[in-house]
């Protein structure tokens, strides 16, 4: 008996309707546009976080000679104002952390500028986390559930139902924050959207960003002192070569170590997905 064509299974891939991504092996093939739409407000927040800090940083760095001395003249009030402004402007992705770290070194020197900058971006990371979490809602997790390989990478970071442990998550967040090219505001959105635990997120941010923040504060302090401090002893050329060269070396090492570590996390997640339960 011949099989009714109307009842025969259709082995052909279903054509996607308008606005729907095609499916490959049961997993939708995403484009930038489809991912952006699925993320909802978090997508627009990511665009804002990619554009606005760069523009704000240009304005801030161009006004260092005015803002820096004014903050210094305010004493402890200026230091508190700097930390509070850092928290707000970096937390809402209005200014980049690099420019604000430079301002801290320029205004307060290395000894006060570094802890003030660290306190500033620690608070800013908490604001960024809440913004990303509220903007994303459950959208990012639903998107990951449609892509087992993406979900495997996420689970390699923060674990699935059983979790991977606090210290492993802390270490991975630290390594993600370590490279100098790791964008602060966008990373806040990504980590909060995939529900990295708050404590590991905040501490990993503090530890991972400390080295590059220290470099930025140190160089700003030295350059300001050489250019504007009349009582400063002139330093020989080899001092500047060593200071700038060692700072550049630290930045390169941070980039290499952090990038390789993040790549290993991704490969571990892919391997876990390939082997299956």
C-alpha positions in Angstrom: 0.0 0.0 0.0 1.4 3.4 -1.0 1.8 5.9 1.7 -0.4 8.9 1.7 1.8 11.9 0.6 -0.1 14.1 2.9 0.9 11.9 5.9 4.5 11.3 4.8 7.1 13.1 6.9 8.8 16.1 5.4 12.5 15.6 5.4 13.2 19.0 3.9 14.2 21.8 6.2 11.3 24.0 7.1 11.5 27.4 5.4 11.7 30.1 7.9 8.9 32.7 8.0 9.7 36.4 7.8 11.8 37.5 10.7 12.7 34.0 11.8 16.3 32.6 11.6 16.6 29.3 9.8 17.3 26.2 11.8 20.4 24.0 11.3 20.5 20.7 13.2 17.7 21.9 15.4 19.5 25.0 16.4 18.6 28.4 14.8 21.3 30.1 12.8 21.6 33.6 14.2 22.6 36.8 12.6 23.6 40.0 14.3 20.1 41.3 13.7 18.2 38.3 15.1 20.4 38.2 18.2 19.9 42.0 18.7 16.1 41.6 18.5 16.1 38.7 20.9 18.1 40.5 23.5 15.6 43.4 23.6 16.6 46.4 25.7 20.0 44.8 26.5 21.0 45.1 22.9 20.3 48.8 22.9 22.1 49.1 26.2 25.1 47.4 24.6 25.2 49.9 21.7 25.1 52.8 24.2 27.9 51.2 26.2 30.0 50.7 23.1 29.7 54.3 21.9 29.2 56.7 24.9 32.3 55.9 27.0 34.7 56.7 24.1 33.0 60.1 23.6 33.0 60.9 27.2 36.6 59.8 27.6 37.8 62.3 25.0 36.1 65.2 26.8 37.4 64.1 30.2 41.0 63.7 29.1 40.9 67.0 27.3 39.9 68.7 30.6 42.4 67.1 33.0 44.4 70.3 33.6 41.2 71.9 34.8 39.3 69.1 36.6 42.4 67.5 38.2 43.7 70.5 40.1 40.2 71.5 41.1 39.5 68.1 42.7 42.8 68.2 44.5 42.1 71.6 45.9 38.9 70.3 47.5 40.9 67.9 49.8 38.9 65.0 51.2 35.7 66.3 49.7 37.3 66.2 46.3 38.4 62.6 46.8 34.9 61.6 47.9 33.4 63.5 44.9 35.8 61.7 42.5 34.9 58.3 43.8 31.1 59.1 43.7 31.4 60.5 40.2 33.4 57.4 39.1 30.7 55.1 40.4 27.9 56.9 38.6 29.6 57.8 35.3 31.3 54.4 34.8 28.3 52.5 36.1 25.9 54.1 33.6 28.5 53.8 30.8 29.0 57.5 30.4 32.8 57.6 30.9 35.5 54.9 30.4 37.3 53.5 33.4 40.7 54.3 31.8 40.0 58.0 31.6 38.7 58.2 35.2 41.7 56.2 36.5 44.0 58.7 34.7 42.1 61.5 36.4 42.7 59.9 39.8 46.4 59.7 39.3 46.5 63.2 37.9 44.5 64.8 40.8 45.6 62.7 43.8 48.8 60.9 42.9 49.4 57.2 42.9 49.0 56.6 46.7 45.5 58.0 46.9 44.5 57.8 43.2 44.8 54.0 43.0 42.5 53.0 45.9 40.1 55.8 44.9 39.9 54.5 41.3 39.5 50.9 42.5 36.7 51.9 44.8 35.1 53.8 42.0 34.9 51.0 39.4 34.0 48.5 42.1 30.8 50.5 42.8 30.4 51.1 39.1 30.5 47.4 38.3 27.6 46.9 40.7 25.5 49.5 39.0 26.4 48.0 35.6 25.4 44.6 36.8 22.0 45.7 37.9 21.4 47.6 34.7 22.4 44.6 32.5 20.3 42.2 34.6 17.2 44.3 34.4 17.6 45.2 30.7 18.2 41.5 29.7 15.7 39.8 32.0 15.4 36.2 30.9 16.1 36.9 27.2 19.8 36.1 27.2 19.2 32.8 29.0 16.4 31.9 26.6 18.7 32.6 23.7 21.4 30.4 25.2 18.9 27.6 25.7 18.4 27.6 21.9 22.1 27.2 21.3 23.7 24.2 23.2 27.2 25.3 22.3 26.7 28.8 23.6 25.1 27.4 26.7 28.1 25.1 27.2 30.5 28.1 27.2 28.3 29.9 29.7 28.1 26.8 31.9 31.9 26.5 31.8 32.0 30.0 33.3 29.3 29.8 36.0 28.1 26.2 35.8 24.8 24.6 35.0 22.4 23.2 37.6 25.3 22.0 39.9 27.5 25.0 39.3 31.3 25.1 38.9 32.2 26.5 42.3 32.7 30.0 43.6 36.5 30.2 43.3 36.5 28.9 39.7 33.9 31.5 38.7 35.9 34.1 40.5 39.1 33.1 38.7 37.4 33.1 35.3 35.8 36.5 35.9 39.2 37.8 37.0 40.8 36.6 33.8 38.0 38.1 31.7 38.6 41.5 33.3 42.4 41.2 33.0 43.1 42.1 29.4 43.5 45.8 28.8 41.1 45.6 25.8 38.3 44.2 27.9 35.5 46.8 27.7 34.2 47.5 31.1 30.6 48.5 30.4 29.9 45.9 27.7 31.5 43.2 29.9 29.2 44.2 32.7 26.2 43.7 30.5 27.3 40.3 29.2 28.3 38.9 32.6 25.1 40.1 34.3 22.9 38.9 31.4 24.2 35.3 31.7 23.7 35.5 35.5 27.2 35.3 36.8 26.8 35.4 40.7 27.1 38.9 42.0 29.8 38.3 44.6 32.1 36.4 42.2 31.4 39.0 39.6 32.2 42.0 41.8 35.4 40.5 43.4 36.6 39.2 40.0 36.2 42.7 38.6 38.1 44.3 41.4 41.0 41.8 41.2 41.2 41.6 37.4 41.1 45.3 36.8 43.6 46.3 39.5 46.8 45.8 37.4 45.7 47.9 34.4 44.2 50.5 36.7 47.5 50.7 38.6 49.4 51.3 35.4 47.0 54.1 34.2 47.1 55.9 37.6 50.9 55.5 37.9 51.6 57.0 34.4 49.2 59.9 35.0 50.8 60.7 38.3 54.3 60.7 36.8 53.4 62.7 33.7 51.5 65.3 35.7 54.4 65.6 38.2 57.0 66.1 35.4 54.9 68.6 33.6 53.3 70.7 36.3 55.1 70.1 39.7 57.7 72.8 40.0 59.2 71.2 43.0 59.6 67.8 41.4 63.1 66.6 40.7 63.7 66.2 37.0 64.1 62.6 36.1 66.6 61.3 33.6 65.6 60.0 30.2 66.2 56.4 31.1 63.6 56.6 33.9 60.9 57.5 31.5 62.0 54.7 29.1 61.9 52.2 31.9 58.6 53.4 33.3 56.8 53.5 29.9 58.5 50.3 28.7 57.6 48.4 31.9 54.1 49.6 31.8 53.7 48.6 28.2 55.1 45.2 29.0 52.6 44.7 31.8 49.7 45.7 29.5 50.9 43.2 26.8 51.3 40.4 29.4 47.8 41.1 30.8 46.4 40.9 27.3 48.1 37.7 26.4 47.4 35.9 29.7 43.7 37.1 29.8 43.0 36.3 26.2 44.5 32.8 26.4 42.6 32.0 29.5 39.3 33.2 28.1 40.0 31.1 24.9 40.6 28.0 27.1 37.2 28.6 28.8 35.5 28.7 25.5 37.3 25.5 24.3 36.4 23.7 27.6 32.7 24.6 27.1 32.8 23.3 23.5 34.4 20.1 24.6 31.8 19.6 27.3 29.1 20.1 24.7 30.7 17.7 22.2 31.1 14.9 24.7 27.6 15.3 26.1 26.3 13.7 29.3 
